[in-house]
């Protein structure tokens, strides 16, 4: 075989390998659950037109209501900017009550998914927000919630489905980013999975008020009527 023939054969083999690689379908984790988390679900082959993998999750523990909705699937669309995108935030109402939201798009690869339970609270800052929640209402009775570092105050209204559709109002401390706040505040109604985000308002958390020192800490024992009682009278009072 001549050198030219050999070169042509090698080139043809290379082009064939590239063609096979180009048409190899995308594999994504695929799961739809309202009972258990989709974490650690293995990826399976998508349809030939799939361009990206997407995943969304909402979970909440508010009062006696516990909700989990999660979906991971293939998408025929590219992610925004043809790169991975992710929006994840939690609104904390109390030490245990929360609303958690996550939305991911993974370009050309499977998404890892996010935990249905937010990270443990680190209430080490000196800021606080009004916090409360309610279903099918436009107001709720606010209390004060101490915030984590770099959290801000959020008021969120959304339509959620947990057996039946309900309108949820939730307020509290949130790790939501400035860019996400801006996008959700200005974008109007936005549907992600089974959740319709209607209104999201973000404000800076307020500094917690400094506790006032108690009267007992201001100078120790107070004088009676402007003079100190005799030591004997003090001893008699202590021994009564």
Phi, psi and omega per residue, in radians:
X1 nan 2.312 -3.106
X2 -1.295 2.855 3.133
X3 -1.088 -0.632 3.140
X4 -1.157 -0.723 3.134
X5 -1.126 -0.719 3.127
X6 -1.082 -0.754 3.134
X7 -1.089 -0.713 3.130
X8 -1.131 -0.688 -3.136
X9 -1.150 -0.730 3.115
X10 -1.120 -0.724 3.139
X11 -1.130 -0.717 3.135
X12 -1.125 -0.699 3.111
X13 -1.125 -0.703 3.131
X14 -1.128 -0.764 3.127
X15 -1.122 -0.651 3.110
X16 -1.140 -0.712 3.127
X17 -1.135 -0.703 3.112
X18 -1.139 -0.661 3.139
X19 -1.134 -0.721 3.121
X20 -1.124 -0.721 3.128
X21 -1.116 -0.698 -3.064
X22 -1.146 -0.572 -3.086
X23 -1.690 0.059 3.124
X24 -1.120 2.162 -3.057
X25 -1.223 2.718 3.108
X26 -1.342 2.540 3.046
X27 -1.997 2.316 -3.137
X28 -2.307 2.625 2.924
X29 -1.149 2.294 -3.089
X30 -2.244 2.095 -3.019
X31 -2.790 2.512 3.049
X32 -2.454 1.931 -2.983
X33 -2.450 2.507 2.994
X34 -2.116 0.123 -3.062
X35 -2.066 -0.833 -3.086
X36 -2.251 2.808 -3.137
X37 -1.199 2.590 3.084
X38 -1.545 0.151 3.129
X39 -1.024 2.512 3.077
X40 1.196 0.323 3.043
X41 -1.321 2.323 -3.113
X42 -1.284 2.575 3.109
X43 -1.304 2.506 3.062
X44 -2.250 2.797 -3.019
X45 -1.187 2.364 3.117
X46 -1.578 3.067 2.997
X47 -1.131 2.801 -3.026
X48 -1.085 -0.462 -3.082
X49 -1.557 0.065 -3.106
X50 -1.173 2.358 3.140
X51 -1.984 -0.443 -3.060
X52 -2.631 2.906 3.035
X53 -1.928 2.452 -3.114
X54 -2.236 2.663 3.124
X55 -2.622 2.391 3.037
X56 -2.412 2.680 -3.083
X57 -2.664 2.416 2.910
X58 -2.294 2.360 3.058
X59 -2.499 2.625 3.137
X60 -2.725 2.655 2.965
X61 -2.333 1.787 -3.066
X62 -2.293 1.917 -3.068
X63 1.111 -2.221 3.126
X64 -1.625 0.087 -3.063
X65 -1.807 2.113 3.112
X66 -1.990 2.172 -3.069
X67 -2.223 2.449 3.004
X68 -2.507 2.160 3.033
X69 -2.352 2.218 -3.103
X70 -2.531 2.431 3.121
X71 -2.494 2.358 3.047
X72 -2.299 2.317 -3.022
X73 -2.771 3.095 3.047
X74 -1.594 2.651 3.121
X75 -2.342 2.404 3.088
X76 -1.362 -0.079 -3.103
X77 -1.760 2.670 3.020
X78 -1.390 2.672 3.029
X79 -1.169 2.781 3.091
X80 -0.991 2.196 -3.113
X81 1.250 0.199 3.137
X82 1.000 0.574 3.088
X83 -2.453 2.899 -3.126
X84 -1.067 2.430 3.065
X85 -2.299 2.619 -3.109
X86 -2.666 2.335 3.019
X87 -2.224 1.993 -3.118
X88 -2.390 2.242 3.060
X89 -2.730 2.798 3.110
X90 -2.268 2.443 2.974
X91 -1.888 2.052 -3.110
X92 -1.692 2.141 -3.141
X93 -1.658 -0.607 3.077
X94 -2.657 -2.997 -3.140
X95 -1.062 -0.482 -3.108
X96 -2.049 -0.398 -3.061
X97 -1.590 2.407 -3.060
X98 -2.776 2.834 2.909
X99 -2.210 2.175 -3.029
X100 -2.122 2.330 -3.074
X101 -2.322 2.398 3.099
X102 -2.565 2.411 3.110
X103 -2.495 2.183 -3.093
X104 -2.255 2.556 2.929
X105 -2.297 2.220 -3.064
X106 -2.093 1.987 -3.033
X107 -1.309 2.018 3.051
X108 1.200 0.281 3.135
X109 -2.698 2.915 -3.139
X110 -1.374 2.472 3.064
X111 -1.392 2.564 3.120
X112 -1.396 -0.332 -3.083
X113 1.426 2.967 3.122
X114 -2.241 2.760 -3.131
X115 -1.218 2.502 3.097
X116 -1.311 -0.249 -3.133
X117 -1.972 2.172 -3.126
X118 -1.166 2.860 3.125
X119 -1.082 2.675 -3.118
X120 -1.060 2.510 -3.107
X121 -1.234 2.491 3.055
X122 -2.173 1.431 -3.006
X123 -1.436 1.092 -3.043
X124 -1.837 0.065 3.120
X125 -1.588 3.033 3.111
X126 -1.904 0.592 3.132
X127 -2.053 2.813 -3.110
X128 -2.640 2.830 -3.127
X129 -2.416 2.708 2.952
X130 -1.191 2.442 -3.061
X131 -2.461 2.409 3.077
X132 -3.063 3.039 3.043
X133 -2.661 2.793 3.080
X134 -2.879 2.666 3.098
X135 -1.885 2.373 3.113
X136 0.933 0.833 3.125
X137 -2.556 2.806 3.107
X138 -1.833 -0.015 3.132
X139 -2.633 2.826 3.073
X140 -2.615 2.797 -3.098
X141 -1.381 1.975 -3.030
X142 -1.399 2.531 2.952
X143 -2.244 3.087 -3.114
X144 -1.741 2.247 3.099
X145 -2.037 2.191 3.095
X146 -1.274 2.368 -3.011
X147 -1.714 2.812 2.963
X148 -1.372 2.974 3.066
X149 -1.093 2.431 3.064
X150 1.129 0.353 3.027
X151 -1.623 2.770 3.113
X152 -2.259 2.958 3.135
X153 -1.485 2.374 3.141
X154 -2.314 2.415 2.948
X155 -2.098 2.090 -3.022
X156 -2.194 2.334 3.032
X157 -2.102 2.255 -3.090
X158 -2.615 2.635 2.957
X159 -1.619 2.131 -3.126
X160 -2.153 2.663 3.141
X161 -2.043 2.083 3.083
X162 -2.414 1.252 -2.977
X163 1.585 -0.981 3.023
X164 -2.236 2.750 -3.126
X165 -1.414 2.342 3.121
X166 -2.352 2.621 3.018
X167 -1.644 2.154 -3.064
X168 -1.875 2.303 2.968
X169 -1.993 2.176 3.139
X170 -2.418 2.354 3.122
X171 -2.264 2.547 3.099
X172 2.921 -2.861 3.106
X173 -1.491 2.441 -3.086
X174 -2.477 2.582 3.054
X175 -1.610 0.295 -3.137
X176 -1.041 2.448 -3.089
X177 -1.398 2.840 3.124
X178 -1.094 -0.707 -3.119
X179 -1.162 -0.701 3.109
X180 -1.174 -0.709 3.069
X181 -0.980 -0.851 -3.114
X182 -1.086 -0.755 -3.103
X183 -1.179 -0.764 -3.107
X184 -1.309 -0.539 -3.138
X185 -1.258 -0.611 -3.048
X186 -1.676 -0.223 -2.975
X187 -1.532 -0.087 -3.089
X188 1.246 -2.824 -3.121
X189 -1.071 2.271 3.121
X190 -2.335 2.213 -3.125
X191 -1.742 2.230 3.041
X192 -2.277 1.913 -3.089
X193 1.085 -2.193 3.137
X194 -1.641 0.190 -3.091
X195 -1.979 2.262 3.031
X196 -1.873 1.866 3.103
X197 -1.392 2.009 -3.047
X198 -1.669 -0.801 -3.088
X199 -2.616 2.315 3.082
X200 -2.332 2.068 3.110
X201 -2.067 2.296 -3.117
X202 -2.105 2.369 3.050
X203 -2.418 2.788 3.112
X204 -1.205 2.479 3.089
X205 -1.204 2.530 -3.130
X206 -1.539 2.619 3.091
X207 -1.201 2.385 3.109
X208 -1.163 2.448 3.122
X209 -1.126 2.494 3.114
X210 -1.317 2.195 -3.140
X211 -1.053 2.382 3.096
X212 -1.373 2.404 3.120
X213 -1.121 2.489 3.124
X214 -1.261 2.790 -3.101
X215 -1.090 -0.529 -3.125
X216 -1.206 -0.368 -3.126
X217 -1.574 -0.084 -3.115
X218 -1.714 1.477 3.044
X219 1.571 0.164 3.089
X220 1.234 -2.395 -3.086
X221 -1.245 2.272 -3.102
X222 -1.407 2.610 3.040
X223 -1.307 2.621 3.093
X224 -1.608 2.069 3.069
X225 1.046 0.462 3.078
X226 1.599 -0.037 3.092
X227 -2.364 2.741 3.130
X228 -1.468 2.324 3.099
X229 -1.192 2.680 3.125
X230 -1.025 2.654 -3.109
X231 -1.037 -0.649 -3.136
X232 -1.092 -0.679 3.138
X233 -1.196 -0.669 3.079
X234 -1.065 -0.770 -3.134
X235 -1.116 -0.697 -3.141
X236 -1.124 -0.693 3.117
X237 -1.122 -0.698 -3.125
X238 -1.182 -0.484 -3.072
X239 -1.635 -0.072 -3.137
X240 -1.130 nan nan
